[in-house]
Amino acid sequence: MKVLLLHQYIEIGGGADAHVHYMLEALPRYGVASRLMAIRSLAKGFEIELFGGAGAVHFSDETSAFDFIRELCEKEGIDIIHVHTITTPEITKQLSEHYPMVRTLHNAAITCLSGEKYHFSSGKVCDCSFGLVCLKNAYTEKCASVRKPGKLIGLFKRVSFEKANAAKMYSHLIAPSSFIRQNCIGEGIAGEMIEQIPYPYKKQVRPSALPQRPTVNIVYSGRLTKVKGVHLLGELMQPLMSADLNIVLHILGDGPLKDSLMKSQALSGPNVVFHGWLDQSGVQEIYEDADIVLIPSIYPDNFPIVCIEALCFGKPVIVFKVGGLPEMISDGINGFVIAPGDLKAMRERVLQLVVDKDKRRAMGAEGRRIYEEKFREEVVMPRYLAVYRESIEKFTLKHK
């Protein structure tokens, strides 16, 4: 079997990109060849890039872009296309007439203009069904990635097209969390076509015994953007770091808020370390020496990879009760789940773990057990392969 992974980007910038690259490397371990292609719509035409290729190639129209992908699939013997984040649903629909196709839902992009289901103006999770109200909310709630009328209408048409054609284009939709699965069902997408499969993860780690050192290392890892709640870290952590608790806050990642965070008085001083973007070996080194992991996302985060990483490394995790996070963290068991935006409660839980090594150790061990049971690569990957095989069989029967 050979799988074409179709995504918007080649480089790694976020969790979806990291997952795509993980699949690219993991599939061959299960006897499945893989190829990664990025396709993006431009103001004029399309851009296609192959992982390991010579660079991006520009196509002036939809037909020539489709023909290029089709020819590559035939040449390389592609059996199935696994779609991730894309901005070219019309081309994807054409491809679905020639190849079996599945899609992973990294966010709510097939039912939401931003994919994030979050209203920035009011600071509330969006509970609206997709429709014309979303055009109004794009302005009043600033919840879409674009607001210029022409681009906004184009985005609305794209989401409408994907939602209407999901059942025709894909044999299966893969939802990493129950949250994103239920969102799709609530928007009228048939539940039987949505498989809930988490992201796989595998790392060789040392035993999860706590490092012997005087400091307590607290880690944030992710994009430095508002929806990830990184702007709350100063207010959350400054009172604790001002106390004599030997806390060191490690901030991993890059993004639009990096400069303002580094200039923040609340996050200045020797107790805060900005690491910037790190590769997997760098991230692993930080996790191995961590004591607590914070995920303060304020929007309904679907299934953050950082949470799986923390569980894998046997670290307790503190999160807000949003999106798929409560499916990964059980309050008081492998971390704490806090009411959205309640910084006082989150600070109290951080303090509880800072002063209680035994609790950190027990929660971390339970997190590792949950990882082994639910998220370990050897547990998850066979489920992806089963979806691939079923999709190929359905497609073959349909086109006999």
LINWO-V606694 format. One record per pair of residues at least 24 apart in sequence whose ideal C-beta (glycine too) atoms are under 6 Angstrom apart, sorted by the first residue. I is the first residue (numbers start at 1). J is the second residue. Records with the same first field share a line. If there is no record, write none. Layout:
I: J / J
This chain:
1: 32 / 79
2: 33 / 77 / 78 / 79
3: 32 / 34 / 80 / 82
4: 35 / 78 / 81
5: 36 / 82
6: 37 / 81 / 83
7: 38 / 84 / 85
8: 40 / 85 / 86
9: 38
10: 38 / 49 / 51
14: 223
15: 304 / 305
16: 85 / 106
18: 305
19: 199
20: 84
30: 381
39: 88
41: 87 / 88
62: 91
65: 91
66: 91 / 94
79: 392
80: 388 / 391 / 392
89: 161 / 162
93: 165 / 169
96: 169
100: 171 / 391 / 392 / 395
101: 170
102: 170 / 172 / 387 / 391
103: 170 / 173
104: 174
105: 173 / 175 / 180
107: 302
108: 183
110: 162 / 163
111: 163 / 187
113: 144 / 155
114: 143 / 144 / 145
116: 227 / 299
117: 300
118: 299
119: 143
125: 300
130: 187
171: 391 / 394
172: 387 / 391
176: 303
177: 302 / 303 / 324 / 327
178: 327
179: 323 / 324
180: 302
195: 387
197: 383
198: 375 / 380
199: 305
200: 377 / 380 / 381
201: 308 / 312 / 375
202: 377
203: 312
205: 313
208: 314 / 364 / 368
210: 361
211: 289
214: 246
215: 246 / 248
216: 246 / 247 / 291 / 354
217: 248 / 289 / 290 / 291
218: 249 / 292
219: 250 / 290 / 293
220: 251 / 294
221: 252 / 306
222: 253 / 306
223: 253 / 255
224: 253 / 255 / 257 / 258
225: 255
227: 299
228: 297
229: 296 / 297 / 298
230: 257
232: 296
234: 264 / 266 / 267
235: 343
236: 343 / 347
238: 266
241: 271
245: 354
250: 286
252: 278
287: 313
290: 315
291: 360
292: 316 / 353
293: 317
294: 318
295: 319
297: 322
301: 325
308: 375
311: 367 / 370 / 371
312: 371
314: 364 / 367 / 368
315: 364
316: 353 / 360 / 363 / 364
318: 349
333: 366
334: 363 / 366 / 367 / 370
